Amino acid sequence: MDKTMSRRAVLLRGLQIPVAGGLLLGLVGCESGDSNGSAGVALVCANPDDMTSAQASVRKTLRYTEVSADTAKTCAGCAFFFATADGCGSCGIFDGNAVNSAGHCDSWSADS
């Protein structure tokens, strides 16, 4: 029996291995931590499904994110933020709606 592989089969195998490895790494990255937002998982303080379209629009316009890219500019250090005990807080910019203390938006202003 001749056990040669065609060029097409070699190329197909060469593509399948990196794709499978990437999917495996992606699944490992999706593993969630505990409920308080550890293991790199952002604590989501406001359920987008419970927001009105106006509330969601303001968040989108101000580019609100659950985790700030700049650790010196988080919601916890903003003048409009009011902390709560659960790691979340409320924001005056968002009409007192919940935000993540580690979050950020374009209206961030240093708390004095």
matplotlib code that plots the C-alpha trace (Angstrom):
import matplotlib.pyplot as plt

x = [0.0, 1.2, 0.9, 1.7, -0.2, -1.2, -0.1, -3.7, -3.8, -0.5, -1.7, -5.1, -3.4, -1.0, -4.0, -6.0, -3.4, -2.9, -6.7, -7.4, -4.7, -6.1, -9.6, -8.3, -6.5, -9.6, -11.7, -9.2, -9.3, -13.1, -12.9, -14.6, -13.4, -15.6, -18.6, -16.6, -14.9, -11.5, -9.3, -9.5, -13.2, -14.8, -17.5, -20.6, -22.6, -25.4, -27.3, -27.5, -30.9, -32.4, -31.3, -33.5, -32.2, -31.3, -29.2, -27.4, -26.9, -25.2, -22.9, -22.0, -21.5, -19.2, -17.4, -18.0, -16.0, -16.2, -12.4, -10.3, -7.3, -5.6, -5.5, -5.0, -8.3, -11.0, -14.5, -13.4, -11.2, -13.8, -15.7, -19.0, -18.7, -20.4, -19.2, -21.3, -20.1, -20.3, -17.4, -19.9, -21.1, -23.4, -22.4, -23.8, -23.1, -25.3, -28.2, -27.1, -27.1, -24.6, -21.0, -18.0, -15.4, -12.7, -14.5, -13.9, -15.8, -14.8, -16.3, -13.9, -12.9, -10.4, -12.0, -10.5]
y = [0.0, 3.4, 5.8, 9.1, 12.3, 14.7, 18.3, 19.3, 17.0, 18.3, 22.0, 21.1, 19.4, 22.4, 24.7, 22.5, 22.3, 26.0, 26.6, 23.9, 25.3, 28.8, 27.5, 25.6, 28.7, 30.8, 28.4, 28.5, 32.3, 32.2, 30.3, 32.5, 33.2, 33.5, 35.9, 38.9, 39.4, 37.8, 35.9, 38.8, 38.8, 42.2, 42.8, 43.8, 46.1, 47.2, 44.7, 46.0, 44.2, 46.3, 49.7, 52.0, 52.8, 56.3, 54.9, 52.5, 55.3, 57.6, 54.7, 54.1, 57.8, 58.2, 54.9, 53.4, 50.3, 47.9, 47.9, 51.1, 50.8, 53.4, 52.3, 55.9, 56.8, 54.5, 55.3, 54.9, 58.0, 60.1, 63.0, 61.6, 58.2, 57.1, 53.8, 50.9, 47.8, 45.3, 46.7, 48.7, 52.2, 54.8, 57.6, 61.1, 61.2, 58.1, 59.4, 57.5, 54.1, 51.4, 51.4, 49.3, 51.0, 49.8, 51.2, 54.3, 56.7, 59.8, 62.1, 61.0, 63.8, 63.5, 63.4, 66.3]
z = [0.0, -0.9, 2.1, 0.3, 1.1, -1.6, -1.4, -0.7, 2.3, 3.7, 3.4, 5.0, 8.0, 8.2, 8.6, 10.9, 13.7, 14.3, 14.1, 16.6, 18.9, 18.6, 19.5, 22.4, 23.7, 23.1, 25.2, 28.0, 27.9, 28.3, 31.6, 34.1, 37.6, 40.7, 40.9, 42.1, 38.8, 39.5, 37.0, 34.5, 34.1, 34.3, 36.9, 35.0, 37.3, 34.9, 32.9, 29.3, 28.8, 31.7, 30.2, 28.2, 24.7, 26.0, 28.8, 26.5, 24.0, 26.6, 27.6, 23.9, 23.1, 26.1, 25.3, 28.7, 29.4, 32.4, 32.7, 32.1, 29.9, 32.1, 35.7, 36.8, 35.3, 36.7, 37.8, 41.4, 41.0, 39.1, 40.6, 39.3, 41.0, 44.2, 45.6, 46.8, 48.8, 45.9, 43.8, 41.7, 42.2, 40.7, 38.2, 38.1, 34.3, 33.8, 35.9, 39.0, 37.1, 38.1, 36.8, 37.6, 39.9, 37.5, 34.5, 32.4, 30.1, 28.1, 30.7, 33.4, 35.7, 38.5, 42.0, 44.0]

ax = plt.figure().add_subplot(projection="3d")
ax.plot(x, y, z, "-o")
ax.set_aspect("equal")
plt.show()
